[in-house]
Amino acid sequence: MQHPSKKCYKSRDLIFFSCALLCLSPFVNSPVALILGFMLLSFGLIPEKVNTGTITKKLLAYSIIGLGFGINLDQAIEISKNAIGLICTSIFGVLIIGTLLTKWLKIDAKMGHLIASGTAICGGSAIAAVAPAIKAKNHQISHALAVIFILNSIALFVFPYVGHLLHMSQHAFGTWCAIAIHDTSSVVGAASAYGDEALRIATTLKLSRALWIVPLALISALAFKEGSQKIRIPFFIVFYCLAILVSSYFPQGADIYSLIFNISKHTLVLCLFLIGASISLQQFKEAGYKPLLLGISLWLMVSICALIYIQIFL
C-alpha cells in the first residue's frame, strides 16, 4: 500500500507541472501566470526538487533570444526615424528620473532600476533582459513585474477612452501607445481597439523600441558593477542581436522565425509563472507600497509628457 505522503507529493507535482504546461498555452497571459505561481507557493504546491530560480534565469535568457526573431532591423530603424527624439527622450528621461525617485523613496536600487527599465522600454521583456545583467534576485524581479502588469491592465481600458475623448488620429494614438504602454501585448490590445492603422503604427514602433534592450542591458551591467568586477556582456544579449540580424537579412525563414517568436512569448509567460512560484506574501509586505508608487509616478510622467508632445507636434 502506498504511503499517504507519497500520494500527496505526486498530487502536488501533478498540479504544479499541469499549471506550468497551461502557461505555455494561449489561455494564460503574463499577469495570470505570475498570480498562479504565487498561489501555488502560498498553498505549498511547489515541488522541492524544482529549483525555480535556476530554471527561470536560463529560460528568461532563451526567451529574450527568441523574441529577437520578431524584430525586422530595417523596418524598426525606418519607423524609429520619425520618432527618434521622442523615443530617446522618453527612455533616458524615465531612467534618470526613476533613479532619482528610487533614492528619494528609499527603494531597493535594483528593484527601482527594473521598474524604470520596464517603464522606459518594453515592460516585462526589458525587465527579463536587465535582471541577469544586474544580478537581480527573484523577489526584486517579481515586484517589478507585478507593478508593470498592474499598470498594463489599467492602460488597456484607459488609453482608448482618452484617445477618443481627445479625438486623436490613428497615427497619433498608435505612437502614444508605443511610447507610454509598457508591454507589447498591452500595446496591441489598446491599439487594436482604436483602429487598424493605430495597431500597425503601435506594433512596429514598439518592436523598434525593443532594440534599446541591448544598450540598456550593457549600461545596467556597468551601473551595478561591484568593485573591480569585470563587465561581462550577458551571452543572451549577443544572441539576441544575432537573432535580429538573421531574421532581417535572411527572410527566407520567415515562417520559422515567426514560430520561434511565438514560442518565446509563451516561454516568457512560463518564466513569470516560475517567478511567481518563488516569492512569498512576506516579501511583498517587506517591499511595501513604494515600488507601486514609483511605477505609477514614472508611468504618469511618460504618458502625460508623450501625449502633450504628440498633440502639439504630430
LOVEX-337532 format. One record per residue: z, x, y of N, C-alpha, C, CB in turn. Coordinates in steps of 0.1 Angstrom, whole numbers, plus 5000, padded with zeros to 4 digits. Glycine has a CB too. Layout:
% LOVEX-337532
ZXYZXYZXYZXY/...
% end
This chain:
% LOVEX-337532
500050084988500050005000500050095013501249905000/499250065022499050145034500250125044497750105041/500750235049501850235058501550155071502350375061/502450075076502149995088501750075100503349915092/502350195101502050285113500550325112502950405114/500050355100498650395099497750285103498350435084/498050155099497250045103497250035118497749915097/498350055124498550055139497650155146499950065143/497650275140496850385146495350355144497150515138/494950295133493550265131493050155140493350215116/493950055143493649945152493450005166494749835152/494350095170494350155183493050235185495550245185/492650305175491450385175490250295177491350475163/490250185169489150095169488950035183489349985158/490049995189489949925202489450025212491349875206/489950155212489650255222488150285221490450375220/487650315209486250355207485250245209486050415193/485750115206484850005209484749985224485549875203/485750005232485749995246484850105252487149995252/484950225246484150335251482650305249484550465243/482350255237480950215234480450105244480750165220/481350015247480949905256480649955270482149805257/481250065274481050125287479650185288482050225290/479050205276477650265276476650155277477450345263/477050025277476149915277475949875292476749795269/474949785294474749735308475749635313473349675309/476649595304477549485307478849535315477949415295/479049665315480249715322479849805333481149795312/480349775345479949865357481149965359479749785370/480950045369481950155372483350105374481450235383/483550015384484949975386485649915374484949875398/484849835366485449765354485849875344484449665348/484949975343485250085333486550155337484050185332/486750185349487950255354489150175351487850285369/489050045354490249955352490449935337489949815358/489449925329489549915314490250035308488149895308/489950155312490550275307492050275311489950395312/492350235324493650235329494550135321493750195344/493950015318494649915310495049955296493849785309/494050025289494350075276495450175276493050145270/495450265286496550365287497950285289496350465298/497850185298499150115301499750045288498850005311/498850005279499349945267499450035255498349825263/499350165258499450265247498350265237500750245240/497150245241496050225232495050345232495250105234/495550465237494750585237495150675226494950655251/494150705217494450795205494950935210493250805196/495950985203496551105207495551225205497751135198/494651205195493651315192492551325202493051295178/492451235211491351235221491851305234490951085225/491251415237491651485249490651445260491451645247/491151335268490251275278489951375289490951155284/490851465293490551555303489351645300491751635306/489351705289488351805285486951735283488751875272/487051615276485751545274485151495287486051415265/486051445297485551395309484851505318486751345317/485451625318484851735326483451765321485751855326/483251775308481951815302480951705304482151845288/481451575302480551465303480051435317481151335297/480951465327480651445341479551545345481851475350/479651665340478651775343477251735337479051905337/477251685325475951645319475351525326476151615304/476251435330475751315337475051345350476951215339/475651435358475151475370473751545368476051575378/473651625358472351685355471251585352472451785343/471651485344470751375341470251295353471351285331/471151275363470851205375469751275383472051175383/469751405381468651485389467251445385468851625386/467051385373465751345368465351215376465751325353/466251155383465851035390465451055405466950935390/465351185409465051225422463751295423466151305429/462851235431461551305434461651385447460351205435/461551515446461851605457460951575469461651745453/459651565467458651545478458951415485457251545472/459251305477459451175483460751175490459551065472/461751245485463051255491463051325505464151325482/462251435505462151515517461351435528461451645515/460351365524459451285533460351175539458251225525/461051105531461850995536462951045546462550915525/463551165542464651225550464251265563465251335542/462951305565462451355578462751255589460951385577/462551125586462651025597464150995600462050895592/465051045592466451015594467351135593466950905585/466751255594467451375591468651395601466551495593/468451355614469551365623470751285619469151335637/470451155616471451065612472151105599470850925610/471451155589471951205577472951315579470851245567/472451425586473251545588474551505596472451645596/474351425607475551395615476551315607475151305627/476051215599477051135591477751215580476251025584/477051305574477651385563478651485568476551465555/478251565578479251665583480351595592478451765592/479951495599480951415606482151365598480351305614/481751305586482651245577483551355571481951165566/482951465567483651575561484651645570482751685556/484251665583485151725593486351635596484351765605/485951505599487051415603487951375591486451285609/487251375579488051355567489051465565487151345555/488751585567489651695566490851685576488951835568/490451645588491551635598492451525595490851615612/491951405591492751295587493651325575491851165585/493051395566493851435554495051515557492951515544/494951605567496051685571497051595579495551805580/496451515588497351425596498151325588496451355606/497551275578498151175569499051245558497151085563/498951375557499651455547499251415533501151445550/497951395531497451355518497151485510496251265519/497251485497496851595489495451645493496851555473/495251775496494051825501492851795493494151975504/492951815480491851795471491451645470492151855457/492451565469492151415468491451375481493451335466/491951415493491351385505489851435506492151445517/489651555501488251605501487351525492488251755497/487851485481487051395472486651265478487751375459/487651205485487351075492486351095503488651015498/486451205511485551235521484151265516486051355530/484051335505482851365498482151245493483051465487/482851155487482351025482481750935493483350955474/482450945505482050865516480850925523483250855526/480751055523479751135531478351125524480151275532/478351125510477051135503476751015494476951265495/477351015483476850905473478050865464475650945465/479150845469480250785461480650855449479850645457/480650785438481150845425480450965421481150735415/479050965423478251085419478751215426476851055421/478951195439479451315447480851355443479451275462/481651265440483051295435482951365422483951175434/482051315413481951375400481351525401480951295391/480551545411479951685413480951775419478651675421/481651725429482551815436483851845429482951745450/484351755421485651765413485751895405485851655404/484751935397484852055390484752185399483752065379/484052165410483852285419485152325425482852245430/486052225428487352245434488452245424487652145445/488152225411489152225400490152105402489852355399/489651995406490451875408491051825395489651765415/492251775396492851715384492451565382494451725385/492651515370492251375367492851275377492551345353/494051285380494751185388494151195403496251205389/493751315407493151325420491751255420493051475425/491051275410489651215408489751065407488951275396/490751015400490850875397491250805410491850845387/492150855418492550795431491350785440493750875437/490550895441489450895450488350795445488851035450/488150785432487150695427487650545430486950715412/488950525428489450385430489250345444490950385426/489450435454489250395468487850365471489750515477/486950455465485450435468484950305462484750545462/485450265450484950145443485450025450485350155428/486650025455487149905462486349875474488649935467/485949985482485149965494483749935490485150095502/483249985479481849945474481749795472481550015461/482849745465482849595462482849515475484049565454/483549555485483549485498482149485504484649545507/481549605504480249625511479149535505479849775509/479249505492478249425486478149285493478549405471/479249235498479249105504479249115519480549025500/479849215525479949225540478649265546481049315544/477949365540476749415547475549315549476249535539/475249245538474149145541474549035551473749075527/475748995551476248905561476048955576477748865559/476549085578476449145591474949165595477149285591/474149205585472749225587472049095592472049275575/472348985586471748855590472348815604471948745580/473548845606474248805618473648875630475748835617/473249005628472649085639471149075639473149225638/470548995630469148985629468449125627468548915641/468949205618468449345616467149335608469449425608/466249425612464949435604465149485590463949515612/464249465582464349515568464549675568463049485560/463749745576463849885577465249935582462749945586/465749865592466949905598468149875588467249825611/468049765582469149725572469149825560469049585568/467949855555467849945544468450085547466449965539/468150135560468650255564470150255565468050295578/470650145571472150135573472850135559472450005580/472350065550472950055536472950195530472149965527/471850275531471850405525472850505532470450465527/473050485544473950575552475450535549473650575566/475750405550477150365551477750305538477250255561/476950275527477550235515477550355505476750115509/478650365498478950485490477950505478480350475485/478150415468477350435455475950375456478150375444/475050435449473650395448473550245443472850485440/474450215433474350085427474749975437475350075415/475750005445476149905456475049895467477449945462/474450015470473350015479472249925475472750155482/471849935462470749855456471149705456470549895442/472449675453472949535453472849475467474349535448/473349545477473349485490471949475496474249575500/471149575494469749585500468849475493469149725498/468949465480468149365473468449225477468349375458/469649195482470049065487469449035500471549055487/468949145507468349135520466849125520468849245529/466249195511464749185510464149305503464149175524/462949295499462249395491462049525499460849345486/461649515511461449635519462749705522460749605533/463749635524465149685526465549765514466149585530/465249705502465649765489464849905488465349675478/463549905491462750025489463250135498461249995492/463550105511463950205520465350255516464050145535/466250165513467650195510467750285497468450075508/466950255487467050325474466450465476466250245464/465350475482464750605484465550705493463350595490/466050645504466850725513468150765507467150645526/468750675499470050705492469850815482470650585485/468750815474468450915464468251055471467350875455/467551045483467351175490468651235495466351145502/469551155498470951205502471651275491471751095507/471251235478471851305467471451455466471351235454/470451495473470151635474471251715480468851655482/472051655488473051715495474251745486473551635507/474251695474475351725464475351875462475051655451/474251945462474152085459474952175469472752135458/474552165482475352245492476752195493474652225506/477052065491478452015492479252075481478451865491/478752085469479552145458479852295461478852135445/478852365466478952505469479952525481477652575473/479852445491480852455503482252425498480352365514/482352325489483652285484484352395476483552155476/483452455468484052565459484552685468482952615450/483852705479484152815488485452775496483052845498/485552655500486652605508487952605500486452465514/487852575487489052565479489252695470489052445470/488652795474488752925466490152975468487753035471/490753015457492153065457492253215457492953005445/492853275468493053415468491753495467493953465458/491753595459490553685457489553635446490953825454/489853515442488953455431487553445436489553315428/486653485427485253485430484653345429484453575420/483653325438483053195438482053185427482253165452/482153085419481253065408480552935410482053065394/479252945409478452825411478552745398476952855414/479052615399479152535386477752525379479652395390/477752545366476452555359475652425360476752585344/476352315361475552185362474852175375476552075360/475252235385474552225398473252295397475352295410/473152415390471952485388470952395380472152615380/471452335369470652255360470252125367471352225347/471052075376470751955384469551985393472051915393/469552105399468352145407467152155399468652275414/467252215387466152225378465552095374466552305365/466451995371466051865367465251795378467251775364/465651815391464851765402463551825403465651785415/463451955401462152025402461251985390462352175401/461751975378460951935367460351795369461851945354/461251705373460751565374459851545386461951465376/459951635396459051625408457651685405459751695419/457651795398456351875396455651865383456552015400/456351785374455751765361455751615358456451845349/455051535366455151385365454651325351454351325376/454051415343453551365330454751305322452951475322/455951355324457051305316457851195323457951415312/457251125331457951015339458850925331456950945348/458250875320458950785311460250845305458050735300/460150975301461251045296462351065307460851175290/461851105319462851125330463550995333462051175342/462850885333463450765336464550725326462450645337/464250755313465150725302466450815304464550755289/466250945307467351035309468250985320466951175311/467550945331468250905343469150775340467250875354/468550685333469350565330470450585320468350465323/470250675310471350715301472450785309470750815290/472150865318473150935326473950845334472451045335/473350735340474150635347475150575338473150535353/474750545326475750485317476850585312475050435304/476450715310477450805306478450835318476850945302/477950815330478850835342479850715342478050835355/479450605337480350485336481450515325479650355333/480950575314481950615304482950725309481150675292/482450815317483350915323484450845331482551005333/484150735338485150665346486150595337484450565356/485650545326486550485316487550595311485750425304/487050715308487950815303488950865314487150935299/488450865327489350905338490450795339488550915351/490050665338491050565339492050565327490350425339/491550615316492450635304493350745305491650635292/493350825316494150945317495150935328493351065318/495150825335496050815347497050695344495250785360/498250715350499350615348499650545361500550675343/500350425360500750355372501650435381501450225368/502450525374503350605382502650705391504250685372/501450755387500650835395500150765407499550895387/499750635406499350565417500450535427498750425412/501650515422502750495431503050615439504050445422/502950735432503250855439502150885450503250975429/500950845448499850865458500050775470498550845451/500650655468500850565479499650505485501650635489/499750445497498750375504497750465512499250265513/498250585514497450675524496050715519498250805525/495750735506494350765502493450645506494350785487/493950525504493150405507492950395522493850275502/493950425530493850425544492850525549495250455551/492850645543491850745546490450695543492150875538/490250635531488950585527488450475537488950535513/489350385540488950275549488550335563490050175551/489350425568489050485581487750555582490150585585/487450635572486150705571484950605570486150805560/485150505561484150415559483750335571484550315547/484850285578484550205590483950295601485950155596/484350425602483750515612482250525609484450645611/481850565597480450595594479650465595480250655580/480250345591479450225591479250175605480350115584/480250185614480050135628479150235636481450125635/479350365634478550465642477150455638479150605640/476850445624475550435620474850305624475450445604/475550195624475050065629474650075643476049955626/475450135652475150145666473950225668476350205674/473850345661472750435662471450365658472950565654/471450295647470250225642469850115651470550175628/470750035656470449925665469749975678471649845668/470250095683469650145695468350215693470650245702/468250305683467150395681466050345671467550525677/466450255662465450205652465050065654466050225638/
% end
